[in-house]
């Protein structure tokens, strides 16, 4: 018992010492997708303003692939010392039921820091598709089953499951084309290589405003301020259609609580900077900035929610 007590005290003192001196070197935020997507933009926005208060460089590292699972596995197995973080996404919650085999558990293997933002998805089309409404899109899809394809940021991402939910609601046969991130999918959409796409609002918004692509609908229950004239799928007849995503910062499980609390305080402070708030909301994001406990509860609810969507859609990935 004495040895156990001594070991416990030693570990506690070591954790406190680590927290008090943290950080002494650069901090990495791993992004599960390529540069240019929503997660990447958010990570760089936050990271650029964390370096000064932390007193160390905050670098962004992109590790795309497998719907975010490559990055998640890497961070889950990293040292729980606050130096390797991940910009988590809804994709990781979806993966828990979408993939038959995973090497990490989103609930057990991570220490939530804060949920940064929520965002809706857009259904957009290239002008060459020749449709200007969801009704026209559905008529075309039903007239030529399997001829239309939609691109997304990858298997298991919120846009992918939004597309699968759309198919379940409408009984249309459209083909999913997964990319290793939203940016390459958007590039192909703008080039006319794919006719339609589901993706987050921020990276699509500039192209919609420039007239390069057309927004047919948003996937939230309510319209959004940055595109007030774009209807929801719910109001177009797909009753209760609601598919929104999120981003949040996580550390490996076992990271000292003091470090998690320090990171939470600093990230929430960054999210409340007027310039950051205005930048993110102008791109269609809803800022959250909650506590680690609130984010943990949100993650558990998201894993359950998306498991039901995966079941309804019938989607599975080996």
JOGIKA-V327368 format. One record per pair of residues at least 6 apart in sequence whose C-alpha atoms are under 8 Angstrom apart, sorted by the first residue. I is the first residue (numbers start at 0). GAP is how many residues later the second one is. If there is no record, write none. Layout:
# JOGIKA-V327368
i & gap
I & GAP
I & GAP
This chain:
# JOGIKA-V327368
i & gap
14 & 241
15 & 240
15 & 242
17 & 63
18 & 237
18 & 239
18 & 240
21 & 60
21 & 237
22 & 31
22 & 32
22 & 33
22 & 59
22 & 60
23 & 32
24 & 31
24 & 32
24 & 58
25 & 30
25 & 31
25 & 32
25 & 33
25 & 57
26 & 29
26 & 30
26 & 31
26 & 32
26 & 55
26 & 56
26 & 57
26 & 58
27 & 30
27 & 31
27 & 32
27 & 33
27 & 55
27 & 56
27 & 57
28 & 14
28 & 18
28 & 29
28 & 30
28 & 31
28 & 32
28 & 55
28 & 56
28 & 57
28 & 58
29 & 30
29 & 31
29 & 32
29 & 33
29 & 41
29 & 45
29 & 54
29 & 55
29 & 56
29 & 57
30 & 8
30 & 9
30 & 12
30 & 29
30 & 30
30 & 31
30 & 32
30 & 33
30 & 40
30 & 55
30 & 56
30 & 57
31 & 7
31 & 30
31 & 31
31 & 32
31 & 33
31 & 35
31 & 36
31 & 37
31 & 38
31 & 39
31 & 40
31 & 54
31 & 55
31 & 56
32 & 6
32 & 7
32 & 29
32 & 30
32 & 31
32 & 32
32 & 35
32 & 120
32 & 147
32 & 148
32 & 149
33 & 6
33 & 28
33 & 29
33 & 30
33 & 146
33 & 147
33 & 148
33 & 149
34 & 6
34 & 27
34 & 148
35 & 146
35 & 147
35 & 167
36 & 144
36 & 145
36 & 146
36 & 166
37 & 144
37 & 162
37 & 164
37 & 165
38 & 48
38 & 49
38 & 50
38 & 208
39 & 22
42 & 17
42 & 44
43 & 16
44 & 231
45 & 221
45 & 224
45 & 225
46 & 11
46 & 12
46 & 13
47 & 10
48 & 221
49 & 8
49 & 216
49 & 217
49 & 220
50 & 6
50 & 7
52 & 213
62 & 7
62 & 8
63 & 6
63 & 7
63 & 116
63 & 117
64 & 6
64 & 89
64 & 115
64 & 116
65 & 88
65 & 89
65 & 90
65 & 114
66 & 24
66 & 25
66 & 28
66 & 86
66 & 87
66 & 88
66 & 89
66 & 90
66 & 113
67 & 23
67 & 24
67 & 89
68 & 23
68 & 26
68 & 33
70 & 15
71 & 14
71 & 16
71 & 20
71 & 32
72 & 30
72 & 31
74 & 9
74 & 10
74 & 11
74 & 176
74 & 177
75 & 28
75 & 33
75 & 34
75 & 175
75 & 176
75 & 177
76 & 175
77 & 6
77 & 174
78 & 173
79 & 171
79 & 172
79 & 173
79 & 174
79 & 175
79 & 176
80 & 174
80 & 175
80 & 178
81 & 169
81 & 170
81 & 173
81 & 174
81 & 177
81 & 178
83 & 167
83 & 168
84 & 164
84 & 165
84 & 166
84 & 167
85 & 163
85 & 164
85 & 165
86 & 160
86 & 161
86 & 162
86 & 163
87 & 159
87 & 160
87 & 161
87 & 162
88 & 156
88 & 157
88 & 158
88 & 159
89 & 67
89 & 68
89 & 155
89 & 156
89 & 157
89 & 212
90 & 65
90 & 66
90 & 67
91 & 14
91 & 64
91 & 65
92 & 13
92 & 206
92 & 209
92 & 210
92 & 213
93 & 62
93 & 63
93 & 64
93 & 208
93 & 209
93 & 212
93 & 213
93 & 216
94 & 61
95 & 6
95 & 9
95 & 10
95 & 207
95 & 211
96 & 206
96 & 209
96 & 210
96 & 213
97 & 58
97 & 209
97 & 212
97 & 217
97 & 218
97 & 219
98 & 217
98 & 218
98 & 219
99 & 216
99 & 217
99 & 218
100 & 217
105 & 193
106 & 189
106 & 192
106 & 193
107 & 145
108 & 143
108 & 144
109 & 140
109 & 141
109 & 142
109 & 143
109 & 144
110 & 139
110 & 140
110 & 141
110 & 142
110 & 143
110 & 144
110 & 149
110 & 181
110 & 185
111 & 136
111 & 137
111 & 138
111 & 139
111 & 148
111 & 180
111 & 181
111 & 183
111 & 184
112 & 135
112 & 136
112 & 137
112 & 138
112 & 147
112 & 148
112 & 150
112 & 151
112 & 178
112 & 179
112 & 182
113 & 134
113 & 135
113 & 136
113 & 150
113 & 153
113 & 154
113 & 175
113 & 176
113 & 177
113 & 178
113 & 181
114 & 131
114 & 132
114 & 133
114 & 134
114 & 173
114 & 174
114 & 175
114 & 176
114 & 180
115 & 130
115 & 131
115 & 132
115 & 133
115 & 152
115 & 155
115 & 171
115 & 172
115 & 173
115 & 174
116 & 129
116 & 130
116 & 131
116 & 168
116 & 169
116 & 170
116 & 171
116 & 172
117 & 126
117 & 127
117 & 128
117 & 129
117 & 167
117 & 168
117 & 169
117 & 170
118 & 81
118 & 82
118 & 125
118 & 126
118 & 127
118 & 165
118 & 166
118 & 167
119 & 80
119 & 81
119 & 98
119 & 99
119 & 100
119 & 123
119 & 124
119 & 125
119 & 164
119 & 165
120 & 38
120 & 41
120 & 77
120 & 78
120 & 79
120 & 80
120 & 97
120 & 98
120 & 99
120 & 122
120 & 123
120 & 124
121 & 75
121 & 76
121 & 77
121 & 78
121 & 79
121 & 82
121 & 93
121 & 94
121 & 95
121 & 96
121 & 97
122 & 73
122 & 74
122 & 75
122 & 76
122 & 92
122 & 93
122 & 94
122 & 95
122 & 96
123 & 72
123 & 73
123 & 74
123 & 89
123 & 90
123 & 91
123 & 92
123 & 93
124 & 6
124 & 64
124 & 70
124 & 71
124 & 72
124 & 88
124 & 89
124 & 90
124 & 91
125 & 63
125 & 64
125 & 66
125 & 68
125 & 69
125 & 70
125 & 86
125 & 87
125 & 88
126 & 85
126 & 86
126 & 87
127 & 64
127 & 67
128 & 66
128 & 67
130 & 6
131 & 82
131 & 84
132 & 83
133 & 82
133 & 83
133 & 102
137 & 32
137 & 34
140 & 6
140 & 7
140 & 31
140 & 32
140 & 33
141 & 30
141 & 31
144 & 27
144 & 28
144 & 29
145 & 27
145 & 28
145 & 29
146 & 27
146 & 28
147 & 25
147 & 26
147 & 27
147 & 47
147 & 48
148 & 25
148 & 26
148 & 27
148 & 28
148 & 45
148 & 46
148 & 47
149 & 13
149 & 24
149 & 25
149 & 26
149 & 27
149 & 44
149 & 45
149 & 46
149 & 47
149 & 48
150 & 25
150 & 26
150 & 27
150 & 28
150 & 34
150 & 38
150 & 43
150 & 45
150 & 46
150 & 47
151 & 7
151 & 8
151 & 24
151 & 25
151 & 26
151 & 27
151 & 29
151 & 30
151 & 33
151 & 45
151 & 46
151 & 47
152 & 6
152 & 7
152 & 25
152 & 26
152 & 27
152 & 28
152 & 29
152 & 30
152 & 32
152 & 46
153 & 6
153 & 23
153 & 24
153 & 25
153 & 26
153 & 27
153 & 28
154 & 23
154 & 24
154 & 162
157 & 41
157 & 85
157 & 86
157 & 87
158 & 39
158 & 40
158 & 41
159 & 16
159 & 18
159 & 38
160 & 148
160 & 149
161 & 36
161 & 57
161 & 81
162 & 13
162 & 35
163 & 149
163 & 151
164 & 144
164 & 147
164 & 148
166 & 6
166 & 7
166 & 146
167 & 144
167 & 145
168 & 69
169 & 68
178 & 6
181 & 17
181 & 21
182 & 20
185 & 11
185 & 18
187 & 6
188 & 6
188 & 7
188 & 8
189 & 22
189 & 23
199 & 45
200 & 82
200 & 83
200 & 84
201 & 81
201 & 82
201 & 83
202 & 80
204 & 78
206 & 6
207 & 6
207 & 7
214 & 15
215 & 14
215 & 15
216 & 13
216 & 14
216 & 15
216 & 16
217 & 6
217 & 12
217 & 13
217 & 14
217 & 15
218 & 13
218 & 14
218 & 15
218 & 22
218 & 23
218 & 24
218 & 25
219 & 12
219 & 13
219 & 14
219 & 21
219 & 22
219 & 23
219 & 24
220 & 11
220 & 12
220 & 13
220 & 19
220 & 20
220 & 21
221 & 10
222 & 6
222 & 7
222 & 8
222 & 9
223 & 60
224 & 59
225 & 56
225 & 57
225 & 58
232 & 6
232 & 8
233 & 6
233 & 7
233 & 8
250 & 9
259 & 32
260 & 31
263 & 27
263 & 28
266 & 22
267 & 21
267 & 22
269 & 6
270 & 6
270 & 16
270 & 18
276 & 10
279 & 6
279 & 7
280 & 6
309 & 6
